[in-house]
Amino acid sequence: MAETNIFKVLSDPQRRDILVMLKEGRMNAGEIAERLGITPAALSYHLKLLKSADLIMEYKQKNFIYYEVNTTVFEELILWASQFGGEKG
């Protein structure tokens, strides 16, 4: 996992909303900002933090940058958290 504190990044409701949107498939920044009703500058800040935690990946396609969820990080997080699940009987 990235050095950035993933839990701190996930603590913001708008960043969680972005991840839920991206769960449906790739989106560009304009589409995300429009659905969230936030400015491009605010979205840029959130995307930067999500990328620094490796929670999203970006792909350039012609004149657009598309974002999608990095499921690998979530799989690692689930594996890590599962160790606290208690005894199996």
PyMOL Python script that loads the backbone (N, CA, C, O; Angstrom):
from pymol import cmd

cmd.read_pdbstr("""\
ATOM      1  N   MET A   1       0.836  -1.184   0.000  1.00  0.00           N
ATOM      2  CA  MET A   1       0.000   0.000   0.000  1.00  0.00           C
ATOM      3  C   MET A   1       0.879   1.246   0.000  1.00  0.00           C
ATOM      4  O   MET A   1       2.034   1.201   0.425  1.00  0.00           O
ATOM      5  N   ALA A   2       0.341   2.321  -0.465  1.00  0.00           N
ATOM      6  CA  ALA A   2       1.086   3.565  -0.553  1.00  0.00           C
ATOM      7  C   ALA A   2       1.405   4.106   0.830  1.00  0.00           C
ATOM      8  O   ALA A   2       0.764   3.760   1.822  1.00  0.00           O
ATOM      9  N   GLU A   3       2.411   4.963   0.864  1.00  0.00           N
ATOM     10  CA  GLU A   3       2.813   5.547   2.142  1.00  0.00           C
ATOM     11  C   GLU A   3       1.762   6.512   2.674  1.00  0.00           C
ATOM     12  O   GLU A   3       1.647   6.709   3.884  1.00  0.00           O
ATOM     13  N   THR A   4       1.003   7.107   1.776  1.00  0.00           N
ATOM     14  CA  THR A   4      -0.053   8.018   2.200  1.00  0.00           C
ATOM     15  C   THR A   4      -1.036   7.262   3.073  1.00  0.00           C
ATOM     16  O   THR A   4      -1.322   6.091   2.822  1.00  0.00           O
ATOM     17  N   ASN A   5      -1.548   7.917   4.083  1.00  0.00           N
ATOM     18  CA  ASN A   5      -2.498   7.271   4.984  1.00  0.00           C
ATOM     19  C   ASN A   5      -3.828   7.039   4.266  1.00  0.00           C
ATOM     20  O   ASN A   5      -4.613   7.968   4.077  1.00  0.00           O
ATOM     21  N   ILE A   6      -4.066   5.810   3.877  1.00  0.00           N
ATOM     22  CA  ILE A   6      -5.270   5.464   3.130  1.00  0.00           C
ATOM     23  C   ILE A   6      -6.530   5.802   3.926  1.00  0.00           C
ATOM     24  O   ILE A   6      -7.517   6.277   3.364  1.00  0.00           O
ATOM     25  N   PHE A   7      -6.490   5.557   5.220  1.00  0.00           N
ATOM     26  CA  PHE A   7      -7.674   5.828   6.039  1.00  0.00           C
ATOM     27  C   PHE A   7      -7.987   7.324   6.085  1.00  0.00           C
ATOM     28  O   PHE A   7      -9.155   7.711   6.100  1.00  0.00           O
ATOM     29  N   LYS A   8      -6.964   8.155   6.106  1.00  0.00           N
ATOM     30  CA  LYS A   8      -7.184   9.603   6.090  1.00  0.00           C
ATOM     31  C   LYS A   8      -7.812  10.018   4.754  1.00  0.00           C
ATOM     32  O   LYS A   8      -8.735  10.831   4.720  1.00  0.00           O
ATOM     33  N   VAL A   9      -7.309   9.458   3.673  1.00  0.00           N
ATOM     34  CA  VAL A   9      -7.867   9.773   2.345  1.00  0.00           C
ATOM     35  C   VAL A   9      -9.322   9.319   2.268  1.00  0.00           C
ATOM     36  O   VAL A   9     -10.166  10.027   1.719  1.00  0.00           O
ATOM     37  N   LEU A  10      -9.615   8.147   2.814  1.00  0.00           N
ATOM     38  CA  LEU A  10     -10.978   7.610   2.760  1.00  0.00           C
ATOM     39  C   LEU A  10     -11.932   8.290   3.739  1.00  0.00           C
ATOM     40  O   LEU A  10     -13.143   8.083   3.661  1.00  0.00           O
ATOM     41  N   SER A  11     -11.408   9.092   4.653  1.00  0.00           N
ATOM     42  CA  SER A  11     -12.262   9.729   5.660  1.00  0.00           C
ATOM     43  C   SER A  11     -13.159  10.824   5.077  1.00  0.00           C
ATOM     44  O   SER A  11     -14.142  11.215   5.707  1.00  0.00           O
ATOM     45  N   ASP A  12     -12.835  11.315   3.894  1.00  0.00           N
ATOM     46  CA  ASP A  12     -13.619  12.396   3.297  1.00  0.00           C
ATOM     47  C   ASP A  12     -14.793  11.830   2.480  1.00  0.00           C
ATOM     48  O   ASP A  12     -14.585  10.981   1.613  1.00  0.00           O
ATOM     49  N   PRO A  13     -16.016  12.292   2.749  1.00  0.00           N
ATOM     50  CA  PRO A  13     -17.191  11.770   2.040  1.00  0.00           C
ATOM     51  C   PRO A  13     -17.142  11.986   0.524  1.00  0.00           C
ATOM     52  O   PRO A  13     -17.593  11.124  -0.231  1.00  0.00           O
ATOM     53  N   GLN A  14     -16.605  13.116   0.067  1.00  0.00           N
ATOM     54  CA  GLN A  14     -16.555  13.355  -1.380  1.00  0.00           C
ATOM     55  C   GLN A  14     -15.586  12.394  -2.056  1.00  0.00           C
ATOM     56  O   GLN A  14     -15.846  11.939  -3.170  1.00  0.00           O
ATOM     57  N   ARG A  15     -14.473  12.079  -1.398  1.00  0.00           N
ATOM     58  CA  ARG A  15     -13.544  11.119  -1.992  1.00  0.00           C
ATOM     59  C   ARG A  15     -14.173   9.729  -2.040  1.00  0.00           C
ATOM     60  O   ARG A  15     -13.971   8.986  -3.000  1.00  0.00           O
ATOM     61  N   ARG A  16     -14.930   9.383  -1.012  1.00  0.00           N
ATOM     62  CA  ARG A  16     -15.645   8.097  -1.040  1.00  0.00           C
ATOM     63  C   ARG A  16     -16.687   8.092  -2.162  1.00  0.00           C
ATOM     64  O   ARG A  16     -16.872   7.076  -2.831  1.00  0.00           O
ATOM     65  N   ASP A  17     -17.367   9.227  -2.368  1.00  0.00           N
ATOM     66  CA  ASP A  17     -18.338   9.336  -3.466  1.00  0.00           C
ATOM     67  C   ASP A  17     -17.652   9.145  -4.824  1.00  0.00           C
ATOM     68  O   ASP A  17     -18.204   8.497  -5.713  1.00  0.00           O
ATOM     69  N   ILE A  18     -16.470   9.700  -4.979  1.00  0.00           N
ATOM     70  CA  ILE A  18     -15.714   9.549  -6.225  1.00  0.00           C
ATOM     71  C   ILE A  18     -15.412   8.067  -6.466  1.00  0.00           C
ATOM     72  O   ILE A  18     -15.572   7.569  -7.580  1.00  0.00           O
ATOM     73  N   LEU A  19     -14.979   7.372  -5.423  1.00  0.00           N
ATOM     74  CA  LEU A  19     -14.668   5.946  -5.560  1.00  0.00           C
ATOM     75  C   LEU A  19     -15.906   5.137  -5.932  1.00  0.00           C
ATOM     76  O   LEU A  19     -15.825   4.222  -6.752  1.00  0.00           O
ATOM     77  N   VAL A  20     -17.051   5.466  -5.334  1.00  0.00           N
ATOM     78  CA  VAL A  20     -18.292   4.755  -5.655  1.00  0.00           C
ATOM     79  C   VAL A  20     -18.662   5.002  -7.116  1.00  0.00           C
ATOM     80  O   VAL A  20     -19.085   4.077  -7.809  1.00  0.00           O
ATOM     81  N   MET A  21     -18.508   6.231  -7.587  1.00  0.00           N
ATOM     82  CA  MET A  21     -18.794   6.543  -8.989  1.00  0.00           C
ATOM     83  C   MET A  21     -17.881   5.756  -9.924  1.00  0.00           C
ATOM     84  O   MET A  21     -18.324   5.206 -10.933  1.00  0.00           O
ATOM     85  N   LEU A  22     -16.604   5.713  -9.571  1.00  0.00           N
ATOM     86  CA  LEU A  22     -15.632   5.034 -10.426  1.00  0.00           C
ATOM     87  C   LEU A  22     -15.795   3.519 -10.396  1.00  0.00           C
ATOM     88  O   LEU A  22     -15.310   2.818 -11.284  1.00  0.00           O
ATOM     89  N   LYS A  23     -16.471   3.026  -9.383  1.00  0.00           N
ATOM     90  CA  LYS A  23     -16.752   1.593  -9.313  1.00  0.00           C
ATOM     91  C   LYS A  23     -17.582   1.154 -10.526  1.00  0.00           C
ATOM     92  O   LYS A  23     -17.501   0.008 -10.966  1.00  0.00           O
ATOM     93  N   GLU A  24     -18.376   2.084 -11.054  1.00  0.00           N
ATOM     94  CA  GLU A  24     -19.222   1.808 -12.212  1.00  0.00           C
ATOM     95  C   GLU A  24     -18.435   1.802 -13.519  1.00  0.00           C
ATOM     96  O   GLU A  24     -18.924   1.297 -14.529  1.00  0.00           O
ATOM     97  N   GLY A  25     -17.224   2.357 -13.512  1.00  0.00           N
ATOM     98  CA  GLY A  25     -16.394   2.404 -14.719  1.00  0.00           C
ATOM     99  C   GLY A  25     -15.614   3.698 -14.802  1.00  0.00           C
ATOM    100  O   GLY A  25     -15.794   4.613 -13.998  1.00  0.00           O
ATOM    101  N   ARG A  26     -14.747   3.749 -15.790  1.00  0.00           N
ATOM    102  CA  ARG A  26     -13.888   4.925 -15.996  1.00  0.00           C
ATOM    103  C   ARG A  26     -14.707   6.181 -16.234  1.00  0.00           C
ATOM    104  O   ARG A  26     -15.757   6.154 -16.875  1.00  0.00           O
ATOM    105  N   MET A  27     -14.192   7.288 -15.696  1.00  0.00           N
ATOM    106  CA  MET A  27     -14.816   8.596 -15.923  1.00  0.00           C
ATOM    107  C   MET A  27     -13.707   9.622 -16.059  1.00  0.00           C
ATOM    108  O   MET A  27     -12.616   9.447 -15.517  1.00  0.00           O
ATOM    109  N   ASN A  28     -13.996  10.706 -16.795  1.00  0.00           N
ATOM    110  CA  ASN A  28     -13.022  11.790 -16.841  1.00  0.00           C
ATOM    111  C   ASN A  28     -13.368  12.824 -15.769  1.00  0.00           C
ATOM    112  O   ASN A  28     -14.437  12.772 -15.160  1.00  0.00           O
ATOM    113  N   ALA A  29     -12.451  13.756 -15.552  1.00  0.00           N
ATOM    114  CA  ALA A  29     -12.617  14.731 -14.471  1.00  0.00           C
ATOM    115  C   ALA A  29     -13.875  15.575 -14.644  1.00  0.00           C
ATOM    116  O   ALA A  29     -14.553  15.880 -13.663  1.00  0.00           O
ATOM    117  N   GLY A  30     -14.188  15.950 -15.861  1.00  0.00           N
ATOM    118  CA  GLY A  30     -15.380  16.753 -16.101  1.00  0.00           C
ATOM    119  C   GLY A  30     -16.653  16.023 -15.692  1.00  0.00           C
ATOM    120  O   GLY A  30     -17.555  16.616 -15.101  1.00  0.00           O
ATOM    121  N   GLU A  31     -16.719  14.743 -16.008  1.00  0.00           N
ATOM    122  CA  GLU A  31     -17.892  13.937 -15.643  1.00  0.00           C
ATOM    123  C   GLU A  31     -18.019  13.812 -14.126  1.00  0.00           C
ATOM    124  O   GLU A  31     -19.114  13.910 -13.573  1.00  0.00           O
ATOM    125  N   ILE A  32     -16.891  13.596 -13.468  1.00  0.00           N
ATOM    126  CA  ILE A  32     -16.904  13.450 -12.008  1.00  0.00           C
ATOM    127  C   ILE A  32     -17.327  14.754 -11.348  1.00  0.00           C
ATOM    128  O   ILE A  32     -18.185  14.754 -10.465  1.00  0.00           O
ATOM    129  N   ALA A  33     -16.728  15.872 -11.772  1.00  0.00           N
ATOM    130  CA  ALA A  33     -17.039  17.178 -11.185  1.00  0.00           C
ATOM    131  C   ALA A  33     -18.512  17.521 -11.377  1.00  0.00           C
ATOM    132  O   ALA A  33     -19.156  18.050 -10.471  1.00  0.00           O
ATOM    133  N   GLU A  34     -19.037  17.219 -12.547  1.00  0.00           N
ATOM    134  CA  GLU A  34     -20.444  17.523 -12.830  1.00  0.00           C
ATOM    135  C   GLU A  34     -21.368  16.713 -11.921  1.00  0.00           C
ATOM    136  O   GLU A  34     -22.325  17.255 -11.367  1.00  0.00           O
ATOM    137  N   ARG A  35     -21.089  15.433 -11.769  1.00  0.00           N
ATOM    138  CA  ARG A  35     -21.944  14.588 -10.921  1.00  0.00           C
ATOM    139  C   ARG A  35     -21.868  14.982  -9.458  1.00  0.00           C
ATOM    140  O   ARG A  35     -22.859  14.892  -8.733  1.00  0.00           O
ATOM    141  N   LEU A  36     -20.679  15.425  -9.018  1.00  0.00           N
ATOM    142  CA  LEU A  36     -20.532  15.832  -7.620  1.00  0.00           C
ATOM    143  C   LEU A  36     -20.981  17.269  -7.378  1.00  0.00           C
ATOM    144  O   LEU A  36     -21.275  17.649  -6.244  1.00  0.00           O
ATOM    145  N   GLY A  37     -21.032  18.067  -8.443  1.00  0.00           N
ATOM    146  CA  GLY A  37     -21.393  19.479  -8.293  1.00  0.00           C
ATOM    147  C   GLY A  37     -20.301  20.280  -7.610  1.00  0.00           C
ATOM    148  O   GLY A  37     -20.588  21.168  -6.806  1.00  0.00           O
ATOM    149  N   ILE A  38     -19.026  19.966  -7.930  1.00  0.00           N
ATOM    150  CA  ILE A  38     -17.905  20.700  -7.339  1.00  0.00           C
ATOM    151  C   ILE A  38     -17.060  21.335  -8.441  1.00  0.00           C
ATOM    152  O   ILE A  38     -17.176  20.979  -9.614  1.00  0.00           O
ATOM    153  N   THR A  39     -16.223  22.265  -8.051  1.00  0.00           N
ATOM    154  CA  THR A  39     -15.367  22.956  -9.013  1.00  0.00           C
ATOM    155  C   THR A  39     -14.240  22.038  -9.477  1.00  0.00           C
ATOM    156  O   THR A  39     -13.878  21.091  -8.779  1.00  0.00           O
ATOM    157  N   PRO A  40     -13.687  22.319 -10.657  1.00  0.00           N
ATOM    158  CA  PRO A  40     -12.543  21.531 -11.114  1.00  0.00           C
ATOM    159  C   PRO A  40     -11.354  21.590 -10.144  1.00  0.00           C
ATOM    160  O   PRO A  40     -10.633  20.605  -9.983  1.00  0.00           O
ATOM    161  N   ALA A  41     -11.158  22.734  -9.507  1.00  0.00           N
ATOM    162  CA  ALA A  41     -10.042  22.864  -8.555  1.00  0.00           C
ATOM    163  C   ALA A  41     -10.246  21.954  -7.345  1.00  0.00           C
ATOM    164  O   ALA A  41      -9.305  21.304  -6.888  1.00  0.00           O
ATOM    165  N   ALA A  42     -11.465  21.908  -6.831  1.00  0.00           N
ATOM    166  CA  ALA A  42     -11.759  21.037  -5.687  1.00  0.00           C
ATOM    167  C   ALA A  42     -11.590  19.577  -6.082  1.00  0.00           C
ATOM    168  O   ALA A  42     -11.035  18.781  -5.325  1.00  0.00           O
ATOM    169  N   LEU A  43     -12.073  19.230  -7.274  1.00  0.00           N
ATOM    170  CA  LEU A  43     -11.934  17.847  -7.739  1.00  0.00           C
ATOM    171  C   LEU A  43     -10.463  17.487  -7.912  1.00  0.00           C
ATOM    172  O   LEU A  43     -10.045  16.388  -7.547  1.00  0.00           O
ATOM    173  N   SER A  44      -9.695  18.386  -8.454  1.00  0.00           N
ATOM    174  CA  SER A  44      -8.268  18.141  -8.656  1.00  0.00           C
ATOM    175  C   SER A  44      -7.582  17.791  -7.342  1.00  0.00           C
ATOM    176  O   SER A  44      -6.739  16.896  -7.297  1.00  0.00           O
ATOM    177  N   TYR A  45      -7.937  18.487  -6.289  1.00  0.00           N
ATOM    178  CA  TYR A  45      -7.384  18.217  -4.960  1.00  0.00           C
ATOM    179  C   TYR A  45      -7.736  16.792  -4.503  1.00  0.00           C
ATOM    180  O   TYR A  45      -6.868  16.059  -4.028  1.00  0.00           O
ATOM    181  N   HIS A  46      -8.991  16.411  -4.646  1.00  0.00           N
ATOM    182  CA  HIS A  46      -9.433  15.087  -4.230  1.00  0.00           C
ATOM    183  C   HIS A  46      -8.765  13.989  -5.072  1.00  0.00           C
ATOM    184  O   HIS A  46      -8.335  12.966  -4.538  1.00  0.00           O
ATOM    185  N   LEU A  47      -8.683  14.207  -6.377  1.00  0.00           N
ATOM    186  CA  LEU A  47      -8.053  13.223  -7.250  1.00  0.00           C
ATOM    187  C   LEU A  47      -6.577  13.056  -6.917  1.00  0.00           C
ATOM    188  O   LEU A  47      -6.046  11.946  -6.957  1.00  0.00           O
ATOM    189  N   LYS A  48      -5.918  14.159  -6.589  1.00  0.00           N
ATOM    190  CA  LYS A  48      -4.498  14.100  -6.220  1.00  0.00           C
ATOM    191  C   LYS A  48      -4.297  13.218  -4.992  1.00  0.00           C
ATOM    192  O   LYS A  48      -3.383  12.394  -4.960  1.00  0.00           O
ATOM    193  N   LEU A  49      -5.146  13.388  -3.984  1.00  0.00           N
ATOM    194  CA  LEU A  49      -5.025  12.577  -2.774  1.00  0.00           C
ATOM    195  C   LEU A  49      -5.349  11.108  -3.044  1.00  0.00           C
ATOM    196  O   LEU A  49      -4.666  10.218  -2.536  1.00  0.00           O
ATOM    197  N   LEU A  50      -6.379  10.853  -3.835  1.00  0.00           N
ATOM    198  CA  LEU A  50      -6.737   9.477  -4.174  1.00  0.00           C
ATOM    199  C   LEU A  50      -5.621   8.794  -4.968  1.00  0.00           C
ATOM    200  O   LEU A  50      -5.339   7.614  -4.761  1.00  0.00           O
ATOM    201  N   LYS A  51      -4.988   9.544  -5.880  1.00  0.00           N
ATOM    202  CA  LYS A  51      -3.863   8.983  -6.641  1.00  0.00           C
ATOM    203  C   LYS A  51      -2.658   8.742  -5.748  1.00  0.00           C
ATOM    204  O   LYS A  51      -1.970   7.734  -5.905  1.00  0.00           O
ATOM    205  N   SER A  52      -2.387   9.653  -4.808  1.00  0.00           N
ATOM    206  CA  SER A  52      -1.223   9.499  -3.931  1.00  0.00           C
ATOM    207  C   SER A  52      -1.359   8.276  -3.034  1.00  0.00           C
ATOM    208  O   SER A  52      -0.357   7.709  -2.599  1.00  0.00           O
ATOM    209  N   ALA A  53      -2.587   7.867  -2.757  1.00  0.00           N
ATOM    210  CA  ALA A  53      -2.836   6.666  -1.953  1.00  0.00           C
ATOM    211  C   ALA A  53      -3.001   5.432  -2.841  1.00  0.00           C
ATOM    212  O   ALA A  53      -3.315   4.349  -2.346  1.00  0.00           O
ATOM    213  N   ASP A  54      -2.793   5.591  -4.140  1.00  0.00           N
ATOM    214  CA  ASP A  54      -2.948   4.514  -5.120  1.00  0.00           C
ATOM    215  C   ASP A  54      -4.361   3.931  -5.155  1.00  0.00           C
ATOM    216  O   ASP A  54      -4.547   2.787  -5.570  1.00  0.00           O
ATOM    217  N   LEU A  55      -5.349   4.704  -4.725  1.00  0.00           N
ATOM    218  CA  LEU A  55      -6.726   4.215  -4.733  1.00  0.00           C
ATOM    219  C   LEU A  55      -7.369   4.332  -6.113  1.00  0.00           C
ATOM    220  O   LEU A  55      -8.343   3.643  -6.416  1.00  0.00           O
ATOM    221  N   ILE A  56      -6.806   5.225  -6.956  1.00  0.00           N
ATOM    222  CA  ILE A  56      -7.289   5.355  -8.324  1.00  0.00           C
ATOM    223  C   ILE A  56      -6.102   5.373  -9.271  1.00  0.00           C
ATOM    224  O   ILE A  56      -4.976   5.677  -8.878  1.00  0.00           O
ATOM    225  N   MET A  57      -6.375   5.043 -10.521  1.00  0.00           N
ATOM    226  CA  MET A  57      -5.375   5.097 -11.585  1.00  0.00           C
ATOM    227  C   MET A  57      -5.908   6.026 -12.665  1.00  0.00           C
ATOM    228  O   MET A  57      -7.118   6.192 -12.818  1.00  0.00           O
ATOM    229  N   GLU A  58      -4.991   6.626 -13.409  1.00  0.00           N
ATOM    230  CA  GLU A  58      -5.421   7.486 -14.502  1.00  0.00           C
ATOM    231  C   GLU A  58      -4.880   6.965 -15.828  1.00  0.00           C
ATOM    232  O   GLU A  58      -3.782   6.415 -15.908  1.00  0.00           O
ATOM    233  N   TYR A  59      -5.697   7.161 -16.870  1.00  0.00           N
ATOM    234  CA  TYR A  59      -5.350   6.733 -18.214  1.00  0.00           C
ATOM    235  C   TYR A  59      -5.591   7.890 -19.165  1.00  0.00           C
ATOM    236  O   TYR A  59      -6.645   8.524 -19.126  1.00  0.00           O
ATOM    237  N   LYS A  60      -4.612   8.167 -20.020  1.00  0.00           N
ATOM    238  CA  LYS A  60      -4.780   9.222 -21.010  1.00  0.00           C
ATOM    239  C   LYS A  60      -5.292   8.600 -22.302  1.00  0.00           C
ATOM    240  O   LYS A  60      -4.765   7.602 -22.793  1.00  0.00           O
ATOM    241  N   GLN A  61      -6.335   9.222 -22.831  1.00  0.00           N
ATOM    242  CA  GLN A  61      -6.928   8.766 -24.080  1.00  0.00           C
ATOM    243  C   GLN A  61      -7.284   9.995 -24.894  1.00  0.00           C
ATOM    244  O   GLN A  61      -8.215  10.726 -24.555  1.00  0.00           O
ATOM    245  N   LYS A  62      -6.551  10.218 -25.954  1.00  0.00           N
ATOM    246  CA  LYS A  62      -6.679  11.412 -26.789  1.00  0.00           C
ATOM    247  C   LYS A  62      -6.511  12.651 -25.912  1.00  0.00           C
ATOM    248  O   LYS A  62      -5.457  12.830 -25.303  1.00  0.00           O
ATOM    249  N   ASN A  63      -7.527  13.505 -25.837  1.00  0.00           N
ATOM    250  CA  ASN A  63      -7.411  14.744 -25.059  1.00  0.00           C
ATOM    251  C   ASN A  63      -7.968  14.635 -23.646  1.00  0.00           C
ATOM    252  O   ASN A  63      -8.110  15.648 -22.961  1.00  0.00           O
ATOM    253  N   PHE A  64      -8.282  13.436 -23.206  1.00  0.00           N
ATOM    254  CA  PHE A  64      -8.906  13.257 -21.899  1.00  0.00           C
ATOM    255  C   PHE A  64      -8.054  12.372 -21.005  1.00  0.00           C
ATOM    256  O   PHE A  64      -7.296  11.521 -21.470  1.00  0.00           O
ATOM    257  N   ILE A  65      -8.203  12.602 -19.710  1.00  0.00           N
ATOM    258  CA  ILE A  65      -7.623  11.714 -18.710  1.00  0.00           C
ATOM    259  C   ILE A  65      -8.791  11.037 -18.016  1.00  0.00           C
ATOM    260  O   ILE A  65      -9.687  11.702 -17.496  1.00  0.00           O
ATOM    261  N   TYR A  66      -8.776   9.722 -18.010  1.00  0.00           N
ATOM    262  CA  TYR A  66      -9.819   8.946 -17.363  1.00  0.00           C
ATOM    263  C   TYR A  66      -9.292   8.337 -16.077  1.00  0.00           C
ATOM    264  O   TYR A  66      -8.115   7.993 -15.967  1.00  0.00           O
ATOM    265  N   TYR A  67     -10.178   8.213 -15.117  1.00  0.00           N
ATOM    266  CA  TYR A  67      -9.825   7.667 -13.809  1.00  0.00           C
ATOM    267  C   TYR A  67     -10.622   6.404 -13.563  1.00  0.00           C
ATOM    268  O   TYR A  67     -11.772   6.281 -13.984  1.00  0.00           O
ATOM    269  N   GLU A  68      -9.983   5.457 -12.866  1.00  0.00           N
ATOM    270  CA  GLU A  68     -10.693   4.241 -12.459  1.00  0.00           C
ATOM    271  C   GLU A  68     -10.123   3.757 -11.133  1.00  0.00           C
ATOM    272  O   GLU A  68      -9.003   4.105 -10.760  1.00  0.00           O
ATOM    273  N   VAL A  69     -10.904   2.956 -10.432  1.00  0.00           N
ATOM    274  CA  VAL A  69     -10.528   2.440  -9.123  1.00  0.00           C
ATOM    275  C   VAL A  69      -9.393   1.431  -9.288  1.00  0.00           C
ATOM    276  O   VAL A  69      -9.405   0.607 -10.202  1.00  0.00           O
ATOM    277  N   ASN A  70      -8.417   1.512  -8.390  1.00  0.00           N
ATOM    278  CA  ASN A  70      -7.334   0.531  -8.335  1.00  0.00           C
ATOM    279  C   ASN A  70      -7.758  -0.553  -7.360  1.00  0.00           C
ATOM    280  O   ASN A  70      -7.553  -0.430  -6.152  1.00  0.00           O
ATOM    281  N   THR A  71      -8.348  -1.612  -7.889  1.00  0.00           N
ATOM    282  CA  THR A  71      -8.902  -2.662  -7.030  1.00  0.00           C
ATOM    283  C   THR A  71      -7.830  -3.406  -6.247  1.00  0.00           C
ATOM    284  O   THR A  71      -8.121  -3.972  -5.194  1.00  0.00           O
ATOM    285  N   THR A  72      -6.602  -3.417  -6.737  1.00  0.00           N
ATOM    286  CA  THR A  72      -5.519  -4.114  -6.041  1.00  0.00           C
ATOM    287  C   THR A  72      -5.327  -3.581  -4.636  1.00  0.00           C
ATOM    288  O   THR A  72      -5.143  -4.356  -3.698  1.00  0.00           O
ATOM    289  N   VAL A  73      -5.367  -2.266  -4.479  1.00  0.00           N
ATOM    290  CA  VAL A  73      -5.181  -1.659  -3.155  1.00  0.00           C
ATOM    291  C   VAL A  73      -6.323  -2.059  -2.231  1.00  0.00           C
ATOM    292  O   VAL A  73      -6.097  -2.326  -1.051  1.00  0.00           O
ATOM    293  N   PHE A  74      -7.546  -2.105  -2.754  1.00  0.00           N
ATOM    294  CA  PHE A  74      -8.678  -2.503  -1.921  1.00  0.00           C
ATOM    295  C   PHE A  74      -8.575  -3.965  -1.512  1.00  0.00           C
ATOM    296  O   PHE A  74      -8.933  -4.326  -0.391  1.00  0.00           O
ATOM    297  N   GLU A  75      -8.091  -4.799  -2.409  1.00  0.00           N
ATOM    298  CA  GLU A  75      -7.897  -6.215  -2.064  1.00  0.00           C
ATOM    299  C   GLU A  75      -6.876  -6.359  -0.932  1.00  0.00           C
ATOM    300  O   GLU A  75      -7.079  -7.143  -0.005  1.00  0.00           O
ATOM    301  N   GLU A  76      -5.779  -5.599  -1.012  1.00  0.00           N
ATOM    302  CA  GLU A  76      -4.765  -5.627   0.044  1.00  0.00           C
ATOM    303  C   GLU A  76      -5.337  -5.128   1.363  1.00  0.00           C
ATOM    304  O   GLU A  76      -5.044  -5.681   2.424  1.00  0.00           O
ATOM    305  N   LEU A  77      -6.152  -4.084   1.292  1.00  0.00           N
ATOM    306  CA  LEU A  77      -6.766  -3.517   2.489  1.00  0.00           C
ATOM    307  C   LEU A  77      -7.715  -4.521   3.140  1.00  0.00           C
ATOM    308  O   LEU A  77      -7.748  -4.647   4.364  1.00  0.00           O
ATOM    309  N   ILE A  78      -8.479  -5.228   2.325  1.00  0.00           N
ATOM    310  CA  ILE A  78      -9.409  -6.242   2.850  1.00  0.00           C
ATOM    311  C   ILE A  78      -8.628  -7.374   3.515  1.00  0.00           C
ATOM    312  O   ILE A  78      -8.994  -7.833   4.597  1.00  0.00           O
ATOM    313  N   LEU A  79      -7.558  -7.819   2.870  1.00  0.00           N
ATOM    314  CA  LEU A  79      -6.729  -8.872   3.466  1.00  0.00           C
ATOM    315  C   LEU A  79      -6.143  -8.423   4.794  1.00  0.00           C
ATOM    316  O   LEU A  79      -6.135  -9.184   5.762  1.00  0.00           O
ATOM    317  N   TRP A  80      -5.657  -7.196   4.844  1.00  0.00           N
ATOM    318  CA  TRP A  80      -5.083  -6.664   6.077  1.00  0.00           C
ATOM    319  C   TRP A  80      -6.136  -6.604   7.172  1.00  0.00           C
ATOM    320  O   TRP A  80      -5.883  -7.027   8.300  1.00  0.00           O
ATOM    321  N   ALA A  81      -7.324  -6.077   6.848  1.00  0.00           N
ATOM    322  CA  ALA A  81      -8.378  -5.913   7.839  1.00  0.00           C
ATOM    323  C   ALA A  81      -8.951  -7.254   8.310  1.00  0.00           C
ATOM    324  O   ALA A  81      -9.443  -7.368   9.433  1.00  0.00           O
ATOM    325  N   SER A  82      -8.882  -8.259   7.443  1.00  0.00           N
ATOM    326  CA  SER A  82      -9.465  -9.560   7.804  1.00  0.00           C
ATOM    327  C   SER A  82      -8.745 -10.225   8.968  1.00  0.00           C
ATOM    328  O   SER A  82      -9.309 -11.107   9.616  1.00  0.00           O
ATOM    329  N   GLN A  83      -7.522  -9.823   9.243  1.00  0.00           N
ATOM    330  CA  GLN A  83      -6.801 -10.423  10.365  1.00  0.00           C
ATOM    331  C   GLN A  83      -7.429 -10.040  11.721  1.00  0.00           C
ATOM    332  O   GLN A  83      -7.119 -10.648  12.746  1.00  0.00           O
ATOM    333  N   PHE A  84      -8.295  -9.048  11.715  1.00  0.00           N
ATOM    334  CA  PHE A  84      -8.942  -8.613  12.946  1.00  0.00           C
ATOM    335  C   PHE A  84     -10.345  -9.176  13.075  1.00  0.00           C
ATOM    336  O   PHE A  84     -11.116  -8.726  13.923  1.00  0.00           O
ATOM    337  N   GLY A  85     -10.688 -10.154  12.247  1.00  0.00           N
ATOM    338  CA  GLY A  85     -12.042 -10.682  12.183  1.00  0.00           C
ATOM    339  C   GLY A  85     -12.429 -11.643  13.299  1.00  0.00           C
ATOM    340  O   GLY A  85     -13.593 -12.036  13.379  1.00  0.00           O
ATOM    341  N   GLY A  86     -11.522 -12.025  14.139  1.00  0.00           N
ATOM    342  CA  GLY A  86     -11.855 -12.936  15.229  1.00  0.00           C
ATOM    343  C   GLY A  86     -11.510 -14.370  14.903  1.00  0.00           C
ATOM    344  O   GLY A  86     -11.040 -14.690  13.811  1.00  0.00           O
ATOM    345  N   GLU A  87     -11.749 -15.205  15.855  1.00  0.00           N
ATOM    346  CA  GLU A  87     -11.418 -16.630  15.720  1.00  0.00           C
ATOM    347  C   GLU A  87     -12.437 -17.345  14.865  1.00  0.00           C
ATOM    348  O   GLU A  87     -13.634 -17.069  14.930  1.00  0.00           O
ATOM    349  N   LYS A  88     -11.943 -18.268  14.063  1.00  0.00           N
ATOM    350  CA  LYS A  88     -12.837 -19.118  13.267  1.00  0.00           C
ATOM    351  C   LYS A  88     -12.914 -20.466  13.976  1.00  0.00           C
ATOM    352  O   LYS A  88     -11.916 -20.994  14.465  1.00  0.00           O
ATOM    353  N   GLY A  89     -14.096 -20.990  14.014  1.00  0.00           N
ATOM    354  CA  GLY A  89     -14.275 -22.110  14.828  1.00  0.00           C
ATOM    355  C   GLY A  89     -14.444 -23.436  14.325  1.00  0.00           C
ATOM    356  O   GLY A  89     -14.597 -24.376  15.105  1.00  0.00           O
TER     357      GLY A  89
END
""", "prot")
cmd.dss("prot")
cmd.show_as("cartoon", "prot")
cmd.util.cbc("prot")
cmd.orient("prot")
